[in-house]
Amino acid sequence: MKEKNIYFISGGGTGGHIYPAFTIVEKLFQDPNTDKVYFIGNPKNLEYEISKNYPQVEFLPVNVSGMPRKLNISFFKWSIELFKAYLQAISYIKKYKPDAIFTTGGYVCAPIILAANTLKTPYMIHDCDSIPGLVSKMAAPNAKIVSIAFENSKKILKSNNIKFNGNPVREVFFNVTKDQARQKLGIKANQKVIFAMGGSQGAKTINNSMCKILKTLSQNNDYYIIIQTGKKNIDEVKNTLEQIFPQYKEKENILIKPYFDEMVYPLKSCDIVISRAGSVSLTEIIQCNAVSILIPYPYAAQDHQRKNATEMKEKGISLYLEDSDCNEENLLNNINQLLLNENIFNLMQEKTKEFSGKNPAQEIVNQLKSIIK
């Protein structure tokens, strides 16, 4: 192995692919054997915005989009787009000569995986979901190591070297305490915090139900309610509340924001999370020792959110509510089941603690280093 190593990291499209990739970036820069890290991604996507927080990382753009599901003119245009991105990825490998490549899935990884196979550059992949995506399936057979977050993935990915690691967690989730998070948001130590979130895009079903029960919940000053609406839904939520609960702006135990750039603070401060069931969100929820009510997005690729949520329910750390059943009555019943029944809440929180405190990021970096020729 060389004294200093050069790495290509790729993962994009959604936070579920992006945040684990940047978690590994952070770990690599803690390694004295790391020389340079380049991030391969689409400059129009979230991964480019997040990369700005890492000035030591050079962003290498590839203009590629998701594959159309039908054989039509769009598929033909996409094929040309992918081929151009593949040639661009080959030029990057030839120019920067990475010692190893690490990807976390999403269509943005396809060009660099294809280029790595062509030029025989060793690569490792990590799949974050219980149902691996198309790119992971394509990449797995030739990957030196396949890292997975859910045991179920073993049944789907074809590889002779699969490592069950779990999802890497950003370092900040180990450095911020619950008290620090609450102080940051101005929450009292004795308040029970309920945090409803739907990711950066928001979740209308969750938003709508939370709007309808917000008045009831906020009447109890021992509760503090946080709603992350999603950037595109903030106006709709505020308009709805103006009609049904205009006094919400006067309440000191309500915080409504379109998005939290530092998600660690609402998550670390809360007791109950109401959330979709993306893999990275679940990992971070567990790390914060929060009890969750999961409402999986019913149209997620290969229905992976339902499978993620089902696994969490079977482990006894989450309640499960179908999107179609997420109305004000059912959601409030689920919240009250946790708030008003201390035995159930404590049991679920103890179960959550069994899976928290573990961060596979260093192990993944060690495995990545092991594939360098």
Backbone torsions as a table, in degrees:
resi	resn	phi	psi	omega
1	MET	NA	139.5	177.7
2	LYS	-68.8	162.6	177.7
3	GLU	-66.2	-41.7	-177.9
4	LYS	-123.8	135.7	-174.7
5	ASN	-114.4	149.8	176.7
6	ILE	-112.0	132.3	-177.0
7	TYR	-124.8	144.7	165.4
8	PHE	-106.1	130.8	175.9
9	ILE	-121.1	139.2	179.1
10	SER	-146.1	145.5	177.3
11	GLY	171.4	130.8	-175.3
12	GLY	-166.7	-178.8	-179.9
13	GLY	100.3	-54.3	179.6
14	THR	-132.5	161.5	178.9
15	GLY	-59.3	-28.7	-179.9
16	GLY	-62.2	-25.9	175.8
17	HIS	-97.0	-32.4	-170.6
18	ILE	-77.0	-49.5	-174.2
19	TYR	-63.2	-41.7	175.1
20	PRO	-60.7	-36.1	179.4
21	ALA	-64.1	-44.4	-179.5
22	PHE	-73.8	-23.4	172.6
23	THR	-63.1	-41.0	177.4
24	ILE	-69.4	-35.9	174.6
25	VAL	-56.6	-47.6	179.7
26	GLU	-57.7	-44.9	-178.8
27	LYS	-65.5	-38.6	-179.4
28	LEU	-62.4	-36.0	-179.3
29	PHE	-76.3	-10.0	172.1
30	GLN	-86.0	-8.4	-177.5
31	ASP	-91.4	122.7	-179.1
32	PRO	-64.8	-14.9	179.5
33	ASN	-87.5	1.8	179.7
34	THR	-88.1	128.0	176.7
35	ASP	-95.5	-63.9	-177.5
36	LYS	-135.7	149.4	173.1
37	VAL	-128.9	127.4	176.6
38	TYR	-114.0	140.2	178.5
39	PHE	-110.6	124.6	179.4
40	ILE	-96.7	122.6	-179.3
41	GLY	-163.8	176.2	178.3
42	ASN	-87.9	123.0	-177.2
43	PRO	-66.2	-10.7	178.9
44	LYS	-92.5	-4.4	-174.2
45	ASN	-102.6	174.9	-179.3
46	LEU	-61.1	-30.7	-177.3
47	GLU	-60.8	-31.8	178.7
48	TYR	-69.0	-42.0	179.1
49	GLU	-63.2	-42.8	-178.9
50	ILE	-68.4	-33.8	-179.0
51	SER	-61.6	-23.2	179.5
52	LYS	-65.6	-19.8	177.2
53	ASN	-79.6	-3.9	-177.8
54	TYR	-124.4	78.8	-175.1
55	PRO	-62.5	-20.5	179.8
56	GLN	-79.8	-8.0	-180.0
57	VAL	-98.8	133.1	174.5
58	GLU	-95.0	126.8	-178.7
59	PHE	-89.3	125.2	178.4
60	LEU	-110.0	113.3	-173.3
61	PRO	-79.7	139.8	167.6
62	VAL	-130.9	125.7	-178.0
63	ASN	-92.7	91.8	179.7
64	VAL	-139.4	147.3	-179.3
65	SER	-121.5	178.1	179.6
66	GLY	-67.8	148.5	-177.0
67	MET	-72.8	127.1	173.6
68	PRO	-62.2	145.3	-175.7
69	ARG	-88.0	-5.7	-179.8
70	LYS	-121.0	147.3	178.1
71	LEU	-81.9	92.3	179.2
72	ASN	-143.6	-165.4	-177.4
73	ILE	-62.8	-32.3	178.7
74	SER	-64.4	-38.5	178.3
75	PHE	-65.4	-39.0	178.9
76	PHE	-63.5	-44.3	179.4
77	LYS	-64.9	-40.0	178.7
78	TRP	-63.5	-39.1	179.6
79	SER	-60.2	-40.5	177.4
80	ILE	-66.4	-42.1	178.4
81	GLU	-59.9	-46.1	179.9
82	LEU	-63.4	-40.9	-179.7
83	PHE	-63.5	-41.5	178.0
84	LYS	-64.2	-40.9	179.1
85	ALA	-66.2	-36.5	177.1
86	TYR	-62.3	-45.2	177.7
87	LEU	-63.8	-38.0	177.9
88	GLN	-63.6	-42.1	179.3
89	ALA	-64.2	-39.5	176.6
90	ILE	-60.3	-43.3	-179.5
91	SER	-63.8	-34.9	178.1
92	TYR	-65.8	-43.8	-179.9
93	ILE	-63.6	-42.8	-179.7
94	LYS	-65.9	-35.3	-176.8
95	LYS	-77.9	-45.5	-171.6
96	TYR	-100.7	-14.0	174.5
97	LYS	51.1	63.0	178.8
98	PRO	-65.6	144.8	176.4
99	ASP	-79.9	-28.5	178.8
100	ALA	-157.3	154.7	179.6
101	ILE	-122.7	139.0	179.0
102	PHE	-129.3	128.7	-179.8
103	THR	-128.7	152.0	-180.0
104	THR	-118.5	14.1	173.9
105	GLY	97.5	174.2	-173.5
106	GLY	96.6	154.0	-175.1
107	TYR	-60.9	-24.1	-176.9
108	VAL	-65.9	-20.5	-179.7
109	CYS	-79.9	-18.7	-173.0
110	ALA	-55.9	-47.4	-178.1
111	PRO	-60.7	-41.7	-177.0
112	ILE	-73.6	-30.8	175.2
113	ILE	-66.6	-45.4	178.2
114	LEU	-61.0	-42.0	-179.8
115	ALA	-67.3	-39.6	178.7
116	ALA	-62.6	-40.7	177.5
117	ASN	-64.3	-39.8	-179.6
118	THR	-64.8	-43.5	-173.9
119	LEU	-97.5	5.0	176.9
120	LYS	60.5	36.0	175.0
121	THR	-86.2	128.3	-176.4
122	PRO	-67.3	138.7	178.6
123	TYR	-141.1	155.9	177.7
124	MET	-126.6	142.5	177.7
125	ILE	-119.9	152.5	172.8
126	HIS	-127.5	126.1	175.8
127	ASP	-107.2	128.4	-169.8
128	CYS	-87.8	-16.4	-170.8
129	ASP	-109.5	166.4	177.5
130	SER	-73.2	-25.4	175.9
131	ILE	-115.3	103.1	-176.6
132	PRO	-60.4	148.5	178.9
133	GLY	-80.3	174.4	-176.3
134	LEU	-61.2	-42.2	-178.3
135	VAL	-65.6	-40.6	177.8
136	SER	-62.6	-41.5	177.8
137	LYS	-61.5	-41.0	-179.7
138	MET	-67.9	-38.0	-172.8
139	ALA	-83.2	-27.3	-170.0
140	ALA	-55.9	-46.5	-174.1
141	PRO	-58.3	-32.4	-177.9
142	ASN	-101.3	-2.0	178.5
143	ALA	-71.5	141.7	177.3
144	LYS	-66.9	-38.5	177.2
145	ILE	-139.8	137.9	173.6
146	VAL	-113.7	114.5	178.7
147	SER	-97.6	137.3	-179.1
148	ILE	-129.5	155.8	179.6
149	ALA	-102.1	-23.2	-178.6
150	PHE	-127.1	136.9	-179.0
151	GLU	-56.9	-32.7	-177.4
152	ASN	-58.2	-27.8	-177.3
153	SER	-62.8	-25.8	-180.0
154	LYS	-58.4	-31.7	-177.7
155	LYS	-72.8	-16.3	-170.2
156	ILE	-110.1	-39.0	-175.5
157	LEU	-86.1	134.2	-178.9
158	LYS	-96.3	105.1	-179.9
159	SER	-159.7	148.9	176.5
160	ASN	-92.5	-0.4	-176.5
161	ASN	-139.2	72.7	-179.8
162	ILE	-99.3	131.4	177.8
163	LYS	-116.1	123.7	176.5
164	PHE	-87.7	101.7	-175.4
165	ASN	-107.2	-29.6	-166.8
166	GLY	84.2	170.4	-178.4
167	ASN	-81.8	136.6	175.6
168	PRO	-68.4	147.3	-176.7
169	VAL	-116.2	136.4	179.0
170	ARG	-59.2	141.8	-173.9
171	GLU	-57.4	-31.5	-176.4
172	VAL	-60.9	-26.9	-179.7
173	PHE	-71.1	-13.4	176.4
174	PHE	-99.7	-14.9	-173.7
175	ASN	-98.5	-21.3	-177.9
176	VAL	-100.4	130.8	177.9
177	THR	-91.7	167.3	178.1
178	LYS	-62.0	-42.5	180.0
179	ASP	-63.1	-41.6	179.1
180	GLN	-64.5	-40.1	179.8
181	ALA	-64.7	-42.5	-179.5
182	ARG	-67.6	-38.9	176.3
183	GLN	-62.4	-39.9	179.4
184	LYS	-61.2	-37.3	-176.8
185	LEU	-97.5	-1.1	178.7
186	GLY	73.0	36.9	-178.6
187	ILE	-103.6	136.6	179.8
188	LYS	-70.4	149.7	-175.7
189	ALA	-62.8	-31.4	-173.9
190	ASN	-92.1	-0.8	-177.6
191	GLN	-81.3	142.4	171.6
192	LYS	-84.6	123.1	-174.6
193	VAL	-103.1	126.8	177.6
194	ILE	-111.5	121.4	-176.9
195	PHE	-119.2	116.4	177.8
196	ALA	-104.8	124.6	-178.1
197	MET	-140.1	153.3	177.7
198	GLY	-131.4	23.7	-178.1
199	GLY	80.5	-178.4	-177.0
200	SER	-62.4	-27.9	-179.8
201	GLN	-86.9	-13.7	-177.5
202	GLY	79.5	174.4	177.8
203	ALA	-143.0	109.0	-173.8
204	LYS	-61.2	-38.5	-179.9
205	THR	-59.9	-46.3	178.6
206	ILE	-65.5	-45.2	179.6
207	ASN	-57.1	-48.0	-176.3
208	ASN	-62.1	-44.3	-179.5
209	SER	-68.7	-38.3	178.7
210	MET	-65.8	-37.5	177.2
211	CYS	-59.0	-39.9	-175.6
212	LYS	-74.3	-24.8	-178.7
213	ILE	-107.0	1.1	-175.3
214	LEU	-62.7	-41.3	-179.4
215	LYS	-61.5	-45.7	-179.5
216	THR	-61.3	-47.5	-177.9
217	LEU	-66.6	-41.9	-172.9
218	SER	-74.8	-10.6	176.3
219	GLN	-66.9	-23.8	177.1
220	ASN	-92.8	109.8	-177.0
221	ASN	-71.3	-7.1	173.6
222	ASP	-80.7	-6.5	176.3
223	TYR	-105.2	146.1	172.8
224	TYR	-127.8	125.0	-173.3
225	ILE	-113.1	126.4	177.1
226	ILE	-116.4	131.7	176.1
227	ILE	-125.5	120.7	170.2
228	GLN	-97.2	109.9	-170.6
229	THR	-81.1	-21.9	-165.8
230	GLY	90.6	141.8	-172.6
231	LYS	-60.2	-35.7	-175.7
232	LYS	-84.5	-7.0	-175.1
233	ASN	-110.0	-2.2	-173.1
234	ILE	-61.3	-42.7	-178.6
235	ASP	-65.8	-41.0	179.2
236	GLU	-62.6	-42.3	179.2
237	VAL	-64.1	-45.5	-179.7
238	LYS	-64.6	-39.3	177.6
239	ASN	-63.8	-41.7	178.2
240	THR	-62.3	-45.9	-179.0
241	LEU	-66.6	-33.2	176.8
242	GLU	-60.2	-31.9	-178.1
243	GLN	-83.1	-39.9	-172.4
244	ILE	-104.9	-20.1	-177.9
245	PHE	-154.9	66.4	-175.2
246	PRO	-63.2	-18.5	-178.6
247	GLN	-75.9	-3.5	-175.8
248	TYR	-57.3	-31.0	-177.6
249	LYS	-69.9	-19.4	-178.6
250	GLU	-90.0	-11.2	-175.9
251	LYS	-81.6	133.0	-179.6
252	GLU	-86.4	-6.9	-179.1
253	ASN	-109.2	28.2	176.2
254	ILE	-130.1	132.6	174.4
255	LEU	-132.0	119.1	-179.8
256	ILE	-121.9	122.6	-179.4
257	LYS	-136.4	151.1	176.9
258	PRO	-68.5	-36.1	-177.7
259	TYR	-165.9	147.5	174.6
260	PHE	-105.5	116.7	176.0
261	ASP	-65.9	-31.8	178.2
262	GLU	-111.5	82.0	-174.6
263	MET	-62.6	-19.7	-178.1
264	VAL	-59.2	-32.8	-174.5
265	TYR	-71.5	-51.5	176.3
266	PRO	-65.4	-35.8	-179.1
267	LEU	-69.4	-44.0	-179.8
268	LYS	-68.3	-28.3	-176.6
269	SER	-81.3	-17.6	-167.5
270	CYS	-92.4	162.6	174.2
271	ASP	-104.7	-37.1	-178.9
272	ILE	-128.0	131.2	175.9
273	VAL	-113.9	132.4	173.0
274	ILE	-108.8	118.1	-166.0
275	SER	-151.9	159.0	162.5
276	ARG	-65.2	-176.9	-173.1
277	ALA	-123.5	41.1	172.4
278	GLY	-67.4	149.2	-171.1
279	SER	-63.5	-41.6	-178.1
280	VAL	-69.5	-40.2	176.0
281	SER	-58.3	-43.4	179.7
282	LEU	-62.7	-42.6	179.7
283	THR	-60.5	-44.2	-178.4
284	GLU	-71.3	-36.6	176.3
285	ILE	-60.4	-46.8	179.7
286	ILE	-62.3	-42.9	-179.1
287	GLN	-61.4	-27.9	179.8
288	CYS	-87.9	4.5	179.5
289	ASN	57.3	32.3	178.5
290	ALA	-93.3	146.5	173.0
291	VAL	-86.7	140.8	-172.1
292	SER	-124.9	150.5	167.4
293	ILE	-113.0	111.3	-174.2
294	LEU	-98.7	132.1	178.8
295	ILE	-126.1	84.6	-172.8
296	PRO	-61.5	142.6	175.7
297	TYR	-68.2	119.2	-170.8
298	PRO	-71.9	-12.6	-177.0
299	TYR	-110.7	17.3	178.2
300	ALA	-64.6	149.4	-177.7
301	ALA	-54.5	128.7	178.0
302	GLN	56.6	21.7	176.8
303	ASP	57.8	32.0	-173.0
304	HIS	-68.1	-28.0	-179.2
305	GLN	-67.7	-37.8	176.6
306	ARG	-61.0	-42.2	-178.9
307	LYS	-68.0	-39.3	175.4
308	ASN	-59.8	-48.0	-177.4
309	ALA	-64.6	-39.3	178.9
310	THR	-61.8	-41.4	179.6
311	GLU	-64.8	-39.3	178.5
312	MET	-66.4	-38.7	178.4
313	LYS	-65.6	-42.9	-179.1
314	GLU	-65.0	-28.1	177.5
315	LYS	-79.7	-8.1	176.8
316	GLY	80.8	20.7	-177.3
317	ILE	-112.5	-0.2	-179.0
318	SER	-145.0	149.9	164.0
319	LEU	-91.9	153.7	-174.1
320	TYR	-123.8	130.2	178.3
321	LEU	-136.7	123.3	178.0
322	GLU	-65.4	147.5	178.7
323	ASP	-55.9	-40.6	-178.8
324	SER	-68.5	-19.1	179.7
325	ASP	-99.7	0.6	-175.7
326	CYS	-83.2	75.3	172.8
327	ASN	-107.0	177.1	-175.1
328	GLU	-61.3	-39.1	-177.5
329	GLU	-66.8	-49.1	-177.8
330	ASN	-66.6	-40.2	-179.2
331	LEU	-66.2	-44.4	178.5
332	LEU	-62.8	-38.2	177.2
333	ASN	-61.9	-41.2	179.3
334	ASN	-66.6	-42.2	178.5
335	ILE	-63.0	-45.9	-179.7
336	ASN	-65.3	-31.9	177.7
337	GLN	-59.1	-33.4	179.8
338	LEU	-88.5	-39.0	-176.3
339	LEU	-74.7	-34.4	-172.4
340	LEU	-100.0	-6.6	179.1
341	ASN	-121.3	93.8	-174.6
342	GLU	-62.4	-33.7	-179.5
343	ASN	-63.9	-46.2	179.3
344	ILE	-63.2	-46.0	-178.9
345	PHE	-60.5	-48.6	-177.5
346	ASN	-64.2	-39.0	178.9
347	LEU	-63.1	-44.5	179.7
348	MET	-66.9	-37.7	178.7
349	GLN	-66.9	-37.9	176.2
350	GLU	-63.3	-40.9	177.3
351	LYS	-62.2	-40.8	-180.0
352	THR	-61.6	-40.2	-178.4
353	LYS	-62.1	-26.3	178.7
354	GLU	-64.3	-25.4	-175.9
355	PHE	-108.2	-3.1	-179.1
356	SER	-95.6	175.2	177.3
357	GLY	80.9	-2.8	-179.3
358	LYS	-107.4	131.3	176.9
359	ASN	-130.0	108.9	-176.5
360	PRO	-80.3	5.9	-174.3
361	ALA	-57.0	-45.1	-178.8
362	GLN	-66.3	-39.6	178.3
363	GLU	-63.2	-39.7	177.8
364	ILE	-64.0	-42.0	177.4
365	VAL	-62.9	-41.9	177.5
366	ASN	-60.0	-41.9	178.2
367	GLN	-66.0	-39.4	179.2
368	LEU	-62.6	-43.3	178.6
369	LYS	-62.8	-30.2	-176.3
370	SER	-70.0	-17.7	-177.7
371	ILE	-89.6	-5.3	-179.6
372	ILE	-70.7	133.0	-176.7
373	LYS	-68.3	NA	NA
